[in-house]
Amino acid sequence: MPRFDPALTADVLMEALPYIQRLFDKTVVIKFGGNAMVDEDLKDAFARNIVLLKQVGLNPVIVHGGGPQINQVLEKLGKQGEFIEGMRVTDRETMDVVQMVLGGLVNKDIVALINRHGGRAVGLTGRDAGLVRARKLKVTRKNPEFDEPEIIDIGHVGEVASIDAGILRTLDASDVIPVIAPIGVGEDGEAYNINADVVASKVAQVLEAEKLLLLTNIAGVLDKEGKLLTGLTAGDVEALIEDGTIYGGMLPKINFALDAVRGGVKTVQIIDGRVPHAVLLELLTDQGVGTLIRG
């Protein structure tokens, strides 16, 4: 017996055709993180998805995280990771580890996987050619002993000041897939650790991307009964925040998504990176595997 149904295969390909036509020569920024980065089979599937997207005419740009990998190296060094207001406290020693892990181990691993499957990927950090200009992030929190919020110094943690889109467009013109580690450079020449969702959102905005995909470890935005919500407008999302449906750890990601659509990105999709081939399923099929948000 055949291992596959030829008619079913043809149906799948025909289902993808209108999406390929609609997205041809469009930029899609993909934040790669969560379980998809640590499971070997999911990593391999992701790399093959990216190569296929490039082959059918899309322009994928990858921004990746690497929190679990950073934690592993810090533990080996006997250093405990510390977080304040959800942000990693990054002293100079930790920043050295961040650069080594994100800019070296993780970045080069993703590039190698894409290239192994026939793509042409180049790894970058935000420090390369001043791709991501950063400024020191000021973190504030309420202190019951004072009327004014307390300002906390969490070290080499930054926010995006600007993105040099010209570098990424040059790579795209050469049919190269950029793979970006979220490390920025300040005016003082210092390196800054930046949230990967933030960098992905800003990259998508300056490139006027058609889509921004944020891979997560959950199915997407869920209603109060746990059902997946999709086809949301920015106004819908604001209402869900207001009534408490969206809360806690999902809030920062949602706010980055809103920032992207308000900044000109056509749609943002929060997708379940635990699903094999999640990127292809979301972009090239009728069903999708996540929550779509539009302006």
Disulfide bonds with the S-S distance in Angstrom:
none
